[in-house]
Structure formats: C-alpha cells, structure tokens
C-alpha cells in the first residue's frame, strides 16, 4: 500500500477550512497521513471546542463508522458526545 507524502500547502488549506467542510473532509477520508491534525485544528477552532484533539478524533471516528451526516457529527462534537 502506498501513501502520498503530506503536502505543506494542502495541510495549510485543510487547517483553514470552515468546521463543516473540515468535518466533511474527515468523514470522507479526503486527506493523507499526517493531515488529520490539520482537520482537527480547523474543527476545534471553527466550533470553539474546549476538548482535546483525542476526544474530537474519537467522535469523528465514531461518526465515520456510523456513516452519520456532517450535521449529526457537528451536533455530537458540540455536545461532546
């Protein structure tokens, strides 16, 4: 299996996405290894989440596994569930 090397420009682009777009990107797997942290930063900043990246990622992974909508995932992130 081959993974693309992270592109610094793409990392910055992902980091600056609005929260909903970053959630959609994460749920859709539209990032390469190492770029997930850029999405976590965008989501944390965009939703003003007080939780740590590990908790945000746990919620995102559960949402991806359950194939929920971006709106449902956003709701779970905001509620901390």
C-alpha positions as CSV (number, residue, x, y, z in Angstrom):
1,X,0.0,0.0,0.0
2,X,1.4,3.4,-1.0
3,X,0.5,6.6,0.9
4,X,1.1,10.1,-0.6
5,X,3.5,12.3,1.3
6,X,1.9,15.2,3.1
7,X,1.9,18.4,1.0
8,X,2.5,21.5,3.2
9,X,0.2,23.7,1.1
10,X,-2.6,21.2,1.4
11,X,-2.0,21.0,5.2
12,X,-2.4,24.7,5.4
13,X,-5.5,24.6,3.2
14,X,-7.1,21.9,5.4
15,X,-6.2,23.8,8.5
16,X,-8.1,26.9,7.3
17,X,-11.3,25.2,6.3
18,X,-14.6,26.1,7.9
19,X,-15.6,23.5,10.5
20,X,-18.4,21.9,8.4
21,X,-16.0,21.5,5.4
22,X,-13.3,20.0,7.7
23,X,-15.8,17.5,9.2
24,X,-17.0,16.5,5.6
25,X,-13.3,16.1,4.6
26,X,-12.6,13.9,7.6
27,X,-15.7,11.8,7.2
28,X,-15.0,11.4,3.5
29,X,-11.3,10.4,4.1
30,X,-10.1,13.2,1.9
31,X,-6.8,13.7,3.5
32,X,-3.4,11.9,3.7
33,X,-1.5,10.6,6.6
34,X,-0.5,13.4,8.9
35,X,-3.1,15.8,7.6
36,X,-5.8,14.7,10.1
37,X,-4.3,17.0,12.7
38,X,-4.9,20.0,10.3
39,X,-8.6,19.0,10.1
40,X,-8.8,18.6,13.9
41,X,-7.4,22.1,14.3
42,X,-9.9,23.5,11.9
43,X,-12.8,21.8,13.6
44,X,-11.7,22.7,17.1
45,X,-11.2,26.3,16.1
46,X,-14.4,26.6,14.0
47,X,-16.7,25.1,16.6
48,X,-14.8,26.6,19.6
49,X,-14.5,23.2,21.1
50,X,-12.8,23.1,24.6
51,X,-12.0,19.4,24.3
52,X,-8.6,17.9,23.3
53,X,-7.9,16.6,19.8
54,X,-8.1,13.0,21.0
55,X,-11.7,13.4,22.1
56,X,-12.6,15.2,18.8
57,X,-11.0,12.4,16.8
58,X,-12.8,9.7,18.8
59,X,-16.1,11.4,18.0
60,X,-15.2,11.8,14.3
61,X,-14.1,8.2,14.0
62,X,-17.4,7.0,15.6
63,X,-19.3,9.3,13.2
64,X,-17.4,7.9,10.2
65,X,-18.0,4.3,11.3
66,X,-21.8,5.0,11.8
67,X,-21.9,7.0,8.5
68,X,-23.7,9.9,10.0
69,X,-24.2,13.2,8.3
70,X,-22.0,16.2,8.7
71,X,-24.8,17.9,10.6
72,X,-25.2,15.0,13.0
73,X,-21.4,14.8,13.5
74,X,-21.3,18.6,14.2
75,X,-24.0,18.1,16.8
76,X,-22.1,15.3,18.5
77,X,-19.0,17.4,18.6
78,X,-20.7,20.4,20.1
79,X,-22.4,18.3,22.7
80,X,-19.2,16.4,23.4
81,X,-21.0,13.0,22.9
